[in-house]
Amino acid sequence: MFNSDRQLGQILVMQGKLDADDLELALREHHKTGERLDSILLKMGLASEEDVLRALAEQLQLPFVRLSEHTIPKDVIEKIPAKLVSHYHLVPIEQTNGTLRVAVSDPLDIHTLDDLRMILKVEVEPVVATYKDIEDAIKRYYGIGAATVEELMEESGGETTIEVDRTIEDIDEMAEDASIVRFVNQIIAEAIADRATDIHVEPFEQELRIRYRIDGMLYEAAIPPSIKRFQSAIISRIKIMADMNIAERRLPQDGKIKVKVQEKDFDLRVSTLPTPYGESISIRILSRESELVSLDKLGLDEYHLKILRRMIQKPHGIIFVTGPT
């Protein structure tokens, strides 16, 4: 194993991605702890994940791919259920001659590949991609919270019909279901990770749409189409979090939620509005730890920055700051 790790390090050195002295430092740590060299290099910040994985792919004679540059056919995506994709953190990219190629970020994890072969009853061939690239592909092709929605479908007997009116007691009970709670948490966490300022939950006749406002523009979140079935439970869960009356669906309501995501505190201002297809929800995201930004980090060009600096030196007057929201 030591020789294998040294070979990986030497590939990085030859590619100019790692200094020889840093390699020896990492190898000493590997010899002392037994931890894999690729993990040590990343933990010590001596090489980037992509550089390490490219070198590892070369060492193992496997292709390295950027999933953002690939279009994965729908029939290939359907080869692996969302639950397995989420559990093993991989994504299928193509199938040729009965062999399914899957992108993984740890090609040395042979147990995952063996599990897939046993579960899917097909030959599985790995290609290498970064963890973030795989994560983005899972969201793009399966949707945010796809594994959670798959669990909900299994719990409800796999029915795909659009939900009919339920009693308040049924909705209240379902809104507290662990899978619904997890899905709503994922939607909020994803919005915060994308630096969104607003979340819009919009019901339509045949679908439930979730959109994020990022830099003033609205972007539709990738969510599983079957989520429409759980619309009332999702909306009720948000209303419960905001301390609203879930029985009241005909009048607008306002509420607040306090959440902590990645050790940061956020206030969420929640507003509901009745529509012909159910309640629409708007959530404004406000960080309680917003940092003050200096003038030179506002994104102004030098010409306008000079004008602003000159104007704020004036003894009196007013400056209007306007934006998209």
C-alpha positions in Angstrom: 0.0 0.0 0.0 2.9 2.3 0.8 4.4 1.9 -2.7 0.9 2.5 -4.2 0.6 5.7 -2.3 4.1 6.8 -3.2 3.3 6.2 -6.9 0.2 8.4 -6.6 2.3 11.1 -5.0 4.9 10.8 -7.8 2.3 11.2 -10.4 1.2 14.5 -8.8 4.9 15.6 -8.6 5.4 14.8 -12.3 2.3 16.7 -13.2 3.6 19.7 -11.2 0.6 19.6 -8.8 2.7 18.7 -5.7 6.1 19.7 -4.4 8.5 16.8 -3.7 9.1 18.0 -0.1 5.4 18.2 0.5 5.1 14.6 -0.8 7.7 13.4 1.7 5.8 15.2 4.5 2.5 13.6 3.5 4.2 10.2 3.2 5.6 10.5 6.8 2.1 11.2 8.0 0.8 8.3 6.1 3.4 6.0 7.5 2.6 7.2 11.1 -1.2 7.1 10.9 -1.9 4.5 8.1 -4.3 7.0 6.6 -4.6 7.0 2.8 -2.3 9.4 1.0 -5.1 11.0 -1.0 -7.0 11.8 2.2 -3.8 13.3 3.8 -3.1 15.5 0.9 -6.6 16.9 0.9 -6.7 17.3 4.7 -3.3 19.1 4.7 -4.3 21.3 1.8 -1.3 20.2 -0.3 -3.3 19.4 -3.4 -6.9 20.0 -4.7 -9.5 17.3 -4.9 -9.6 17.4 -8.7 -5.8 17.1 -9.0 -5.7 14.2 -6.6 -8.5 12.4 -8.3 -7.0 13.0 -11.8 -3.8 11.4 -10.5 -5.6 8.5 -8.9 -7.6 7.9 -12.1 -4.3 7.9 -14.1 -2.8 5.4 -11.6 -5.8 3.1 -11.8 -6.1 3.6 -15.5 -9.7 4.9 -15.2 -11.3 7.8 -17.0 -11.7 11.1 -15.2 -14.9 13.0 -16.1 -16.5 16.3 -15.5 -20.2 15.6 -15.2 -21.2 19.2 -16.0 -19.9 18.5 -19.6 -22.0 15.4 -20.0 -25.7 15.0 -20.7 -26.9 11.8 -19.1 -29.8 10.0 -20.8 -33.0 9.6 -18.8 -33.1 5.8 -19.3 -29.6 5.6 -17.8 -30.5 7.7 -14.7 -33.5 5.4 -14.2 -31.1 2.4 -13.9 -30.2 3.3 -10.3 -32.9 4.5 -7.8 -32.4 7.8 -6.0 -32.0 6.0 -2.6 -29.0 4.1 -3.8 -27.5 7.1 -5.6 -27.8 9.1 -2.4 -26.5 6.3 -0.2 -23.4 5.5 -2.2 -22.9 9.0 -3.6 -22.5 8.1 -7.3 -24.3 8.7 -10.5 -24.8 6.5 -13.6 -23.5 8.1 -16.8 -24.0 5.5 -19.6 -24.7 1.9 -20.4 -23.0 0.1 -23.3 -23.1 -3.6 -24.0 -24.7 -4.5 -20.7 -22.1 -2.6 -18.7 -23.2 0.4 -16.5 -20.6 3.1 -16.1 -20.9 5.0 -12.8 -19.1 8.1 -11.7 -17.6 7.8 -8.2 -15.3 10.0 -6.1 -13.6 7.1 -4.4 -12.6 4.5 -7.0 -10.8 2.5 -4.3 -14.1 1.7 -2.6 -14.6 -1.7 -4.2 -17.3 -2.6 -1.7 -19.7 0.0 -3.2 -19.1 -1.4 -6.7 -19.6 -5.0 -5.5 -22.9 -3.9 -3.8 -24.1 -2.3 -7.0 -23.3 -5.4 -9.1 -25.2 -7.6 -6.7 -28.2 -5.2 -6.4 -28.6 -4.3 -10.1 -27.5 -7.6 -11.5 -25.3 -5.9 -14.1 -21.6 -5.3 -14.7 -20.5 -2.0 -13.2 -17.5 0.0 -14.4 -16.3 3.1 -12.5 -15.2 6.4 -13.8 -13.8 9.1 -11.5 -15.4 12.5 -10.7 -15.1 15.0 -7.9 -17.5 14.7 -4.9 -19.0 18.1 -5.6 -19.5 17.3 -9.3 -21.4 14.1 -8.4 -23.4 16.0 -5.8 -24.4 18.6 -8.4 -25.3 15.9 -10.9 -27.5 14.1 -8.4 -29.5 17.3 -7.7 -29.7 18.1 -11.5 -30.9 14.6 -12.6 -32.7 13.3 -9.5 -33.8 16.5 -7.8 -33.3 17.9 -4.4 -34.3 15.4 -1.7 -35.0 12.7 -4.3 -34.1 9.9 -1.9 -36.4 11.4 0.7 -39.3 11.6 -1.8 -38.6 8.0 -2.9 -39.0 7.0 0.7 -42.3 8.9 0.9 -43.6 7.1 -2.2 -42.7 3.8 -0.6 -44.4 4.7 2.6 -47.6 5.7 0.8 -47.7 2.5 -1.2 -46.0 3.9 -4.3 -49.2 5.7 -5.6 -48.5 8.4 -8.2 -51.9 10.0 -8.3 -52.1 13.7 -7.4 -53.2 14.1 -3.8 -56.9 14.7 -3.1 -58.2 16.8 -0.2 -57.2 15.4 3.2 -58.5 16.1 6.7 -56.6 18.6 8.9 -55.7 15.6 11.1 -54.2 13.7 8.2 -52.2 16.6 7.0 -51.0 17.5 10.5 -49.8 13.9 11.0 -48.1 13.8 7.6 -46.4 17.2 8.2 -44.6 15.7 11.2 -43.5 12.7 9.2 -39.7 12.4 9.3 -39.4 12.3 5.5 -41.4 15.5 5.1 -39.4 17.2 7.8 -36.2 16.1 6.1 -37.3 17.3 2.7 -38.3 20.8 3.9 -35.0 21.0 5.8 -33.1 20.1 2.6 -35.0 22.7 0.6 -34.1 25.4 3.1 -30.5 24.2 3.5 -30.0 24.1 -0.3 -31.3 27.7 -0.7 -28.9 29.0 2.0 -26.0 27.1 0.4 -26.9 28.7 -2.9 -27.0 32.2 -1.2 -30.6 32.6 -2.1 -32.5 35.5 -0.6 -36.0 34.0 -1.1 -37.7 30.7 -1.5 -41.0 30.5 -3.4 -43.2 27.4 -3.1 -45.8 27.6 -5.9 -48.6 25.2 -6.5 -50.0 24.6 -10.0 -52.7 22.2 -11.2 -50.3 19.4 -12.1 -47.1 20.3 -10.3 -45.5 21.9 -7.3 -42.7 24.4 -8.2 -40.0 25.6 -5.9 -37.9 28.5 -7.0 -34.9 30.3 -5.4 -34.2 34.0 -5.9 -30.4 34.4 -6.3 -28.8 37.7 -7.1 -32.3 39.1 -8.0 -33.1 36.3 -10.5 -35.5 33.4 -9.9 -34.2 29.9 -10.6 -36.3 26.8 -10.5 -35.0 24.2 -8.1 -34.7 20.6 -9.4 -37.2 18.6 -7.4 -38.8 15.2 -8.2 -42.1 15.6 -10.1 -43.8 13.2 -7.7 -43.5 15.8 -5.0 -46.9 17.3 -6.0 -48.5 14.4 -4.2 -47.1 15.7 -0.9 -47.9 19.4 -1.5 -50.3 19.8 1.5 -47.9 18.1 3.9 -44.9 20.2 2.8 -46.9 23.5 3.0 -48.2 22.5 6.4 -44.8 21.6 7.6 -43.5 25.1 6.8 -46.6 26.6 8.4 -46.0 24.6 11.6 -42.3 25.8 11.7 -43.6 29.4 11.3 -46.2 28.9 14.1 -49.1 29.5 11.7 -52.6 28.0 11.8 -52.5 25.0 9.4 -56.3 24.8 9.4 -56.6 28.3 7.8 -56.1 28.0 4.1 -58.4 30.8 2.8 -56.6 33.8 4.3 -53.0 35.1 3.9 -50.8 34.5 7.0 -47.4 35.7 8.1 -44.9 34.0 10.4 -41.2 33.6 11.3 -38.8 30.7 11.6 -35.4 30.7 13.2 -32.9 28.1 11.8 -29.3 27.2 12.2 -27.4 26.0 9.1 -23.7 25.1 9.3 -23.4 26.9 12.6 -24.9 30.1 11.2 -28.2 31.6 12.4 -30.9 32.7 10.0 -34.3 34.3 10.3 -36.9 33.2 7.8 -39.9 35.5 7.2 -42.8 33.3 5.9 -45.9 34.5 4.0 -48.7 32.4 2.6 -51.2 33.3 0.0 -54.3 31.3 -1.2 -54.3 30.2 -4.9 -56.7 28.1 -6.9 -54.4 25.1 -6.5 -53.4 25.5 -2.8 -51.4 27.9 -0.7 -48.4 29.6 -2.2 -45.5 30.3 0.2 -42.8 33.0 0.1 -39.8 32.7 2.4 -37.4 35.6 2.8 -34.0 34.5 4.2 -32.2 36.9 6.5 -28.8 36.1 8.0 -28.3 37.2 11.6 -24.6 37.2 11.0 -24.3 39.3 7.9 -20.9 40.8 7.5 -20.2 44.4 6.8 -18.7 44.8 3.3 -16.2 47.5 2.5 -16.8 49.9 -0.4 -14.1 48.3 -2.6 -15.9 44.9 -2.3 -19.3 46.1 -3.6 -18.5 45.2 -7.2 -18.4 48.8 -8.4 -15.9 49.7 -11.2 -13.2 52.3 -10.4 -15.1 55.2 -12.1 -18.3 54.7 -10.0 -16.3 53.9 -6.9 -14.6 57.3 -7.1 -18.0 59.0 -7.5 -19.4 57.2 -4.5 -16.4 58.1 -2.3 -16.7 61.7 -3.4 -20.4 61.8 -2.7 -20.2 60.3 0.8 -17.7 63.0 1.8 -20.4 65.7 1.3 -21.7 67.3 4.6 -25.3 66.7 3.7 -27.6 65.0 1.1 -29.2 61.6 0.5 -28.1 58.6 -1.5 -30.8 56.2 -2.8 -29.8 52.5 -2.9 -32.1 50.4 -5.0 -32.2 46.8 -6.0 -34.4 44.1 -7.5 -36.3 43.3 -4.3 
